[in-house]
Amino acid sequence: MPLRFALEDELPNKWKVVEKYMDIEKDFRFPAKGVACNVAVLRQQCEHPLVEDMISQFVERGRKTFEREKEAEELKKKEDQERRDRRRRDQEAADRRRAKEMAQSPPKEADGEESAKVTDRFNVTLPRSSRPGDKSFFAMPAGCTEPERIDFVVPAGSYGGDVIVLTASFKVKGHCIQALRDVTG
């Protein structure tokens, strides 16, 4: 229930002011204490028209305020989502353009580092099902060599699980050489 303070001109008539908003029982007796006084009854049988009006105004104002806030919040969420979608579409378009440019242009070596043709020997463990004369391959580190796989024939007398020495010629790409130099100093 709404509360308010009595105005100065209402003080002499305070019970009449209270009667506007509450039910009053005058000279109500309290036998246990042996006193009688005016009592404002909080449980009214019906709401006073002013109270009904105040409550309806309060509820209506709150509803309008919350509707505006909700609309503003929904609009902000929608704008944020549109902004994220637009940013994502722009990024995807830029990525596609860059991928197309990279696919069309010849690969550039990192910091002018040239690719190097090398021949090396390394140990290879044969797959379990290997037999002499079978065709097999050794996968080189991805993106670092040309070719990325070395094909070979399993030598006579070698079977699955055996370790053989493979001699291969391949080209090490410049960016891998540069990365190795960066790591080793």
Buried (B, 14 or more C-beta within 10 A) or exposed (E): EEEEEEEEEBEEEEEEBBBEBBBBEEEEEEEEEEEEEEBBEEEEEEEBEEBEEBEEEEEEEEEEEEEEEEEEEEEEEEEEEEEEEEEEEEEEEEEEEEEEEEEEEEEEEBEEBEBEEEEEEEEBEBEEEBEEEBEBEBEBEEEBBEEEEBEBEBEEEBEBEEEBEBEBEBEBBBBBBBBEEEEEE
